[in-house]
Amino acid sequence: MFDHVAPNVASGLPFVQPPCLGTPAFDPVLPFLLTRTNTNLGAILSGEARPVSLARFASLIEAKDGAIFMAEDLSDTPAPLILAILDSDERLVLAGLASAGAVAWCHPVMSAAEARAVVSEASQLRAQAGRATDWSELDLAQRLRQRADLLDARLVDPLWRAFTARALQIAA
């Protein structure tokens, strides 16, 4: 009696099931892992803040769509989060800043020299954030750390750099 699925005729568009995010049991065989930054203050202060796993996907396109779906749920959070897509070997494939229902993807570095420059700049920003914390400028320190994290989001694994840059170019 309940095994018949009625078509979705309320709208003219076909029904699309949103990706399931945040489920504790997801298939570890799927190659792409969507993560977000860990906002636990204790983990951050101890230096043990590992990214929080959100979901696994079979393709990079599904992972990007999952990130955008996740960003729609972040519209009521005060601070934007960095979402990252990792491959099955936990190499960074793509990362971006998610806020207010959108994801601003970071363009990957294209060379080792550019990667060194990004690491150096991020390190300088974190040092400035440390000094700002010493001066009780907590908002400034948080903004500087977020800028450093966004620079780190450009450090895509060399295996994925050209592919990710091309995918972002096509999407634009």
ChimeraX commands (.cxc) that place a marker at each C-alpha (Angstrom):
marker #1 position 0.00,0.00,0.00 radius 0.5
marker #1 position 2.82,2.44,0.82 radius 0.5
marker #1 position 5.30,1.18,-1.78 radius 0.5
marker #1 position 3.97,3.45,-4.53 radius 0.5
marker #1 position 5.96,6.67,-4.93 radius 0.5
marker #1 position 3.86,9.60,-6.03 radius 0.5
marker #1 position 5.47,12.02,-8.48 radius 0.5
marker #1 position 6.32,15.49,-7.28 radius 0.5
marker #1 position 3.74,17.51,-9.18 radius 0.5
marker #1 position 3.62,20.49,-6.84 radius 0.5
marker #1 position 6.34,22.19,-8.83 radius 0.5
marker #1 position 7.33,21.98,-12.45 radius 0.5
marker #1 position 10.87,20.98,-11.48 radius 0.5
marker #1 position 11.94,17.40,-10.85 radius 0.5
marker #1 position 12.42,16.42,-7.23 radius 0.5
marker #1 position 16.09,16.40,-6.24 radius 0.5
marker #1 position 17.08,14.76,-2.99 radius 0.5
marker #1 position 19.63,16.95,-1.16 radius 0.5
marker #1 position 22.83,15.25,-0.10 radius 0.5
marker #1 position 22.79,13.78,3.36 radius 0.5
marker #1 position 25.24,15.70,5.52 radius 0.5
marker #1 position 26.30,15.24,9.07 radius 0.5
marker #1 position 25.37,11.60,9.37 radius 0.5
marker #1 position 27.63,9.72,11.77 radius 0.5
marker #1 position 27.71,6.60,9.59 radius 0.5
marker #1 position 28.85,7.33,6.06 radius 0.5
marker #1 position 30.52,5.05,3.58 radius 0.5
marker #1 position 34.31,5.17,4.12 radius 0.5
marker #1 position 34.86,3.72,0.63 radius 0.5
marker #1 position 33.71,6.91,-1.12 radius 0.5
marker #1 position 36.81,8.85,-2.19 radius 0.5
marker #1 position 35.95,12.49,-1.40 radius 0.5
marker #1 position 35.54,13.76,2.17 radius 0.5
marker #1 position 33.90,17.08,2.99 radius 0.5
marker #1 position 35.27,18.66,6.17 radius 0.5
marker #1 position 34.90,21.91,8.05 radius 0.5
marker #1 position 37.20,23.70,10.42 radius 0.5
marker #1 position 37.04,22.69,14.06 radius 0.5
marker #1 position 35.64,25.56,16.11 radius 0.5
marker #1 position 36.12,23.87,19.49 radius 0.5
marker #1 position 38.08,26.44,21.50 radius 0.5
marker #1 position 39.81,23.81,23.64 radius 0.5
marker #1 position 41.07,21.94,20.58 radius 0.5
marker #1 position 42.23,25.17,18.94 radius 0.5
marker #1 position 44.14,26.35,22.00 radius 0.5
marker #1 position 45.79,22.96,22.47 radius 0.5
marker #1 position 46.87,22.82,18.84 radius 0.5
marker #1 position 44.98,19.54,18.32 radius 0.5
marker #1 position 42.14,20.92,16.20 radius 0.5
marker #1 position 41.51,18.39,13.43 radius 0.5
marker #1 position 38.90,19.13,10.76 radius 0.5
marker #1 position 35.39,17.84,11.42 radius 0.5
marker #1 position 34.22,15.28,8.86 radius 0.5
marker #1 position 30.79,16.07,7.42 radius 0.5
marker #1 position 30.14,13.55,4.64 radius 0.5
marker #1 position 31.74,11.40,1.94 radius 0.5
marker #1 position 30.96,11.60,-1.75 radius 0.5
marker #1 position 31.62,9.53,-4.86 radius 0.5
marker #1 position 32.73,12.46,-7.03 radius 0.5
marker #1 position 34.22,15.90,-6.70 radius 0.5
marker #1 position 31.09,17.46,-8.21 radius 0.5
marker #1 position 28.92,15.80,-5.56 radius 0.5
marker #1 position 31.31,17.01,-2.86 radius 0.5
marker #1 position 31.13,20.59,-4.21 radius 0.5
marker #1 position 27.33,20.39,-4.27 radius 0.5
marker #1 position 27.39,19.01,-0.72 radius 0.5
marker #1 position 29.54,21.94,0.39 radius 0.5
marker #1 position 27.09,24.41,-1.13 radius 0.5
marker #1 position 24.19,22.59,0.53 radius 0.5
marker #1 position 26.07,22.77,3.84 radius 0.5
marker #1 position 26.70,26.50,3.33 radius 0.5
marker #1 position 22.96,27.09,3.09 radius 0.5
marker #1 position 22.62,25.79,6.66 radius 0.5
marker #1 position 25.33,28.20,7.85 radius 0.5
marker #1 position 23.28,31.33,7.21 radius 0.5
marker #1 position 22.58,31.75,10.94 radius 0.5
marker #1 position 26.17,31.20,12.16 radius 0.5
marker #1 position 28.06,34.36,13.11 radius 0.5
marker #1 position 31.46,33.45,11.66 radius 0.5
marker #1 position 32.14,31.96,8.24 radius 0.5
marker #1 position 33.71,28.50,8.13 radius 0.5
marker #1 position 36.27,27.01,5.81 radius 0.5
marker #1 position 35.01,23.89,4.07 radius 0.5
marker #1 position 37.58,21.56,2.53 radius 0.5
marker #1 position 37.33,18.58,0.21 radius 0.5
marker #1 position 39.94,15.87,0.74 radius 0.5
marker #1 position 40.63,12.81,-1.40 radius 0.5
marker #1 position 40.86,9.23,-0.11 radius 0.5
marker #1 position 44.50,9.80,0.94 radius 0.5
marker #1 position 43.49,12.97,2.85 radius 0.5
marker #1 position 45.15,15.28,0.32 radius 0.5
marker #1 position 43.57,18.71,-0.07 radius 0.5
marker #1 position 41.60,18.90,-3.33 radius 0.5
marker #1 position 39.62,22.12,-2.86 radius 0.5
marker #1 position 38.77,24.52,-0.04 radius 0.5
marker #1 position 36.65,27.60,0.33 radius 0.5
marker #1 position 34.99,30.00,2.71 radius 0.5
marker #1 position 31.35,29.15,3.37 radius 0.5
marker #1 position 28.94,31.77,4.61 radius 0.5
marker #1 position 25.35,32.83,4.01 radius 0.5
marker #1 position 24.47,30.06,1.58 radius 0.5
marker #1 position 27.51,30.28,-0.67 radius 0.5
marker #1 position 31.06,28.97,-0.92 radius 0.5
marker #1 position 33.89,31.19,-2.17 radius 0.5
marker #1 position 36.38,28.62,-3.46 radius 0.5
marker #1 position 40.07,29.44,-3.07 radius 0.5
marker #1 position 42.18,29.19,-6.20 radius 0.5
marker #1 position 45.06,26.78,-5.68 radius 0.5
marker #1 position 48.72,27.72,-5.84 radius 0.5
marker #1 position 50.27,26.63,-9.12 radius 0.5
marker #1 position 53.94,26.18,-8.20 radius 0.5
marker #1 position 56.23,25.32,-5.32 radius 0.5
marker #1 position 57.51,28.89,-5.23 radius 0.5
marker #1 position 53.98,30.25,-4.92 radius 0.5
marker #1 position 53.26,27.69,-2.18 radius 0.5
marker #1 position 56.35,28.84,-0.23 radius 0.5
marker #1 position 55.21,32.47,-0.54 radius 0.5
marker #1 position 51.73,31.56,0.72 radius 0.5
marker #1 position 53.15,29.62,3.68 radius 0.5
marker #1 position 55.44,32.54,4.55 radius 0.5
marker #1 position 52.61,35.08,4.40 radius 0.5
marker #1 position 50.30,32.86,6.47 radius 0.5
marker #1 position 53.04,32.43,9.06 radius 0.5
marker #1 position 53.52,36.20,9.27 radius 0.5
marker #1 position 49.77,36.71,9.71 radius 0.5
marker #1 position 49.70,34.17,12.54 radius 0.5
marker #1 position 52.62,35.92,14.23 radius 0.5
marker #1 position 50.75,39.23,13.96 radius 0.5
marker #1 position 47.66,37.51,15.39 radius 0.5
marker #1 position 49.73,36.34,18.35 radius 0.5
marker #1 position 50.92,39.89,19.00 radius 0.5
marker #1 position 47.36,41.19,18.64 radius 0.5
marker #1 position 46.23,38.64,21.24 radius 0.5
marker #1 position 48.99,39.86,23.57 radius 0.5
marker #1 position 47.64,43.39,23.14 radius 0.5
marker #1 position 44.08,42.17,23.91 radius 0.5
marker #1 position 42.94,42.88,20.34 radius 0.5
marker #1 position 40.96,39.63,20.06 radius 0.5
marker #1 position 38.84,40.66,17.06 radius 0.5
marker #1 position 41.92,41.67,15.09 radius 0.5
marker #1 position 43.67,38.43,16.06 radius 0.5
marker #1 position 40.67,36.39,14.88 radius 0.5
marker #1 position 40.56,38.22,11.52 radius 0.5
marker #1 position 44.30,37.72,11.01 radius 0.5
marker #1 position 44.03,34.00,11.77 radius 0.5
marker #1 position 41.11,33.66,9.39 radius 0.5
marker #1 position 43.14,35.35,6.61 radius 0.5
marker #1 position 46.00,32.94,7.34 radius 0.5
marker #1 position 43.60,29.98,7.18 radius 0.5
marker #1 position 42.28,31.22,3.83 radius 0.5
marker #1 position 45.82,31.39,2.50 radius 0.5
marker #1 position 46.39,27.82,3.73 radius 0.5
marker #1 position 43.25,26.81,1.84 radius 0.5
marker #1 position 45.14,27.60,-1.39 radius 0.5
marker #1 position 47.73,24.90,-0.60 radius 0.5
marker #1 position 46.07,22.23,-2.72 radius 0.5
marker #1 position 48.06,19.03,-3.10 radius 0.5
marker #1 position 50.32,19.15,-6.19 radius 0.5
marker #1 position 48.45,16.16,-7.64 radius 0.5
marker #1 position 45.20,18.14,-7.73 radius 0.5
marker #1 position 46.42,21.70,-8.52 radius 0.5
marker #1 position 45.96,21.76,-12.30 radius 0.5
marker #1 position 42.67,19.83,-12.17 radius 0.5
marker #1 position 41.21,22.06,-9.46 radius 0.5
marker #1 position 42.33,25.27,-11.17 radius 0.5
marker #1 position 40.75,24.12,-14.44 radius 0.5
marker #1 position 37.53,23.06,-12.70 radius 0.5
marker #1 position 37.22,26.48,-11.03 radius 0.5
marker #1 position 37.96,28.20,-14.34 radius 0.5
marker #1 position 35.21,26.24,-16.08 radius 0.5
marker #1 position 32.76,26.92,-13.25 radius 0.5
marker #1 position 33.43,30.65,-13.45 radius 0.5
marker link #1:1,2 radius 0.2
marker link #1:2,3 radius 0.2
marker link #1:3,4 radius 0.2
marker link #1:4,5 radius 0.2
marker link #1:5,6 radius 0.2
marker link #1:6,7 radius 0.2
marker link #1:7,8 radius 0.2
marker link #1:8,9 radius 0.2
marker link #1:9,10 radius 0.2
marker link #1:10,11 radius 0.2
marker link #1:11,12 radius 0.2
marker link #1:12,13 radius 0.2
marker link #1:13,14 radius 0.2
marker link #1:14,15 radius 0.2
marker link #1:15,16 radius 0.2
marker link #1:16,17 radius 0.2
marker link #1:17,18 radius 0.2
marker link #1:18,19 radius 0.2
marker link #1:19,20 radius 0.2
marker link #1:20,21 radius 0.2
marker link #1:21,22 radius 0.2
marker link #1:22,23 radius 0.2
marker link #1:23,24 radius 0.2
marker link #1:24,25 radius 0.2
marker link #1:25,26 radius 0.2
marker link #1:26,27 radius 0.2
marker link #1:27,28 radius 0.2
marker link #1:28,29 radius 0.2
marker link #1:29,30 radius 0.2
marker link #1:30,31 radius 0.2
marker link #1:31,32 radius 0.2
marker link #1:32,33 radius 0.2
marker link #1:33,34 radius 0.2
marker link #1:34,35 radius 0.2
marker link #1:35,36 radius 0.2
marker link #1:36,37 radius 0.2
marker link #1:37,38 radius 0.2
marker link #1:38,39 radius 0.2
marker link #1:39,40 radius 0.2
marker link #1:40,41 radius 0.2
marker link #1:41,42 radius 0.2
marker link #1:42,43 radius 0.2
marker link #1:43,44 radius 0.2
marker link #1:44,45 radius 0.2
marker link #1:45,46 radius 0.2
marker link #1:46,47 radius 0.2
marker link #1:47,48 radius 0.2
marker link #1:48,49 radius 0.2
marker link #1:49,50 radius 0.2
marker link #1:50,51 radius 0.2
marker link #1:51,52 radius 0.2
marker link #1:52,53 radius 0.2
marker link #1:53,54 radius 0.2
marker link #1:54,55 radius 0.2
marker link #1:55,56 radius 0.2
marker link #1:56,57 radius 0.2
marker link #1:57,58 radius 0.2
marker link #1:58,59 radius 0.2
marker link #1:59,60 radius 0.2
marker link #1:60,61 radius 0.2
marker link #1:61,62 radius 0.2
marker link #1:62,63 radius 0.2
marker link #1:63,64 radius 0.2
marker link #1:64,65 radius 0.2
marker link #1:65,66 radius 0.2
marker link #1:66,67 radius 0.2
marker link #1:67,68 radius 0.2
marker link #1:68,69 radius 0.2
marker link #1:69,70 radius 0.2
marker link #1:70,71 radius 0.2
marker link #1:71,72 radius 0.2
marker link #1:72,73 radius 0.2
marker link #1:73,74 radius 0.2
marker link #1:74,75 radius 0.2
marker link #1:75,76 radius 0.2
marker link #1:76,77 radius 0.2
marker link #1:77,78 radius 0.2
marker link #1:78,79 radius 0.2
marker link #1:79,80 radius 0.2
marker link #1:80,81 radius 0.2
marker link #1:81,82 radius 0.2
marker link #1:82,83 radius 0.2
marker link #1:83,84 radius 0.2
marker link #1:84,85 radius 0.2
marker link #1:85,86 radius 0.2
marker link #1:86,87 radius 0.2
marker link #1:87,88 radius 0.2
marker link #1:88,89 radius 0.2
marker link #1:89,90 radius 0.2
marker link #1:90,91 radius 0.2
marker link #1:91,92 radius 0.2
marker link #1:92,93 radius 0.2
marker link #1:93,94 radius 0.2
marker link #1:94,95 radius 0.2
marker link #1:95,96 radius 0.2
marker link #1:96,97 radius 0.2
marker link #1:97,98 radius 0.2
marker link #1:98,99 radius 0.2
marker link #1:99,100 radius 0.2
marker link #1:100,101 radius 0.2
marker link #1:101,102 radius 0.2
marker link #1:102,103 radius 0.2
marker link #1:103,104 radius 0.2
marker link #1:104,105 radius 0.2
marker link #1:105,106 radius 0.2
marker link #1:106,107 radius 0.2
marker link #1:107,108 radius 0.2
marker link #1:108,109 radius 0.2
marker link #1:109,110 radius 0.2
marker link #1:110,111 radius 0.2
marker link #1:111,112 radius 0.2
marker link #1:112,113 radius 0.2
marker link #1:113,114 radius 0.2
marker link #1:114,115 radius 0.2
marker link #1:115,116 radius 0.2
marker link #1:116,117 radius 0.2
marker link #1:117,118 radius 0.2
marker link #1:118,119 radius 0.2
marker link #1:119,120 radius 0.2
marker link #1:120,121 radius 0.2
marker link #1:121,122 radius 0.2
marker link #1:122,123 radius 0.2
marker link #1:123,124 radius 0.2
marker link #1:124,125 radius 0.2
marker link #1:125,126 radius 0.2
marker link #1:126,127 radius 0.2
marker link #1:127,128 radius 0.2
marker link #1:128,129 radius 0.2
marker link #1:129,130 radius 0.2
marker link #1:130,131 radius 0.2
marker link #1:131,132 radius 0.2
marker link #1:132,133 radius 0.2
marker link #1:133,134 radius 0.2
marker link #1:134,135 radius 0.2
marker link #1:135,136 radius 0.2
marker link #1:136,137 radius 0.2
marker link #1:137,138 radius 0.2
marker link #1:138,139 radius 0.2
marker link #1:139,140 radius 0.2
marker link #1:140,141 radius 0.2
marker link #1:141,142 radius 0.2
marker link #1:142,143 radius 0.2
marker link #1:143,144 radius 0.2
marker link #1:144,145 radius 0.2
marker link #1:145,146 radius 0.2
marker link #1:146,147 radius 0.2
marker link #1:147,148 radius 0.2
marker link #1:148,149 radius 0.2
marker link #1:149,150 radius 0.2
marker link #1:150,151 radius 0.2
marker link #1:151,152 radius 0.2
marker link #1:152,153 radius 0.2
marker link #1:153,154 radius 0.2
marker link #1:154,155 radius 0.2
marker link #1:155,156 radius 0.2
marker link #1:156,157 radius 0.2
marker link #1:157,158 radius 0.2
marker link #1:158,159 radius 0.2
marker link #1:159,160 radius 0.2
marker link #1:160,161 radius 0.2
marker link #1:161,162 radius 0.2
marker link #1:162,163 radius 0.2
marker link #1:163,164 radius 0.2
marker link #1:164,165 radius 0.2
marker link #1:165,166 radius 0.2
marker link #1:166,167 radius 0.2
marker link #1:167,168 radius 0.2
marker link #1:168,169 radius 0.2
marker link #1:169,170 radius 0.2
marker link #1:170,171 radius 0.2
marker link #1:171,172 radius 0.2
view
